[in-house]
């Protein structure tokens, strides 16, 4: 089963959307990303208002490998190019919900003090789960 699955994945990361459309594994990865947007209800196509600058989107492609450099999956991420926005014109404020280093230090110190084990984990599409 492992060899069969691995045969459909690729080590080559496409540089752009056009290149990705040539490989079925990358098309599948893009469909999975859009499906997650729809499932979490964070994606809605709307008409463009007049005189509004649109934020362009870009696909980022990454090959995920294990510790033996075997391909686990092809990951496609759709990102907004927000760096083209101008504060005061296109937006008033921005916010990224990220833990401050002080909070992490307190957490680790408290766990060490109580002789607790800390486990690291990954939450799939975690950035889509936050409340705005």
RAUR-V667845 format. One record per run of one state. SS is the DSSP state (H for helix, E for strand, C for the rest). FROM is the first residue (numbers start at 0). LEN is the number of residues. If there is no record, write none. Layout:
ss:SS from:FROM len:LEN
ss:SS from:FROM len:LEN
This chain:
ss:C from:0 len:1
ss:H from:1 len:5
ss:C from:6 len:10
ss:H from:16 len:4
ss:C from:20 len:3
ss:H from:23 len:16
ss:C from:39 len:17
ss:E from:56 len:9
ss:C from:65 len:5
ss:E from:70 len:10
ss:C from:80 len:1
ss:H from:81 len:3
ss:C from:84 len:2
ss:E from:86 len:1
ss:C from:87 len:3
ss:E from:90 len:1
ss:C from:91 len:9
ss:H from:100 len:13
ss:C from:113 len:12
ss:H from:125 len:3
ss:C from:128 len:4
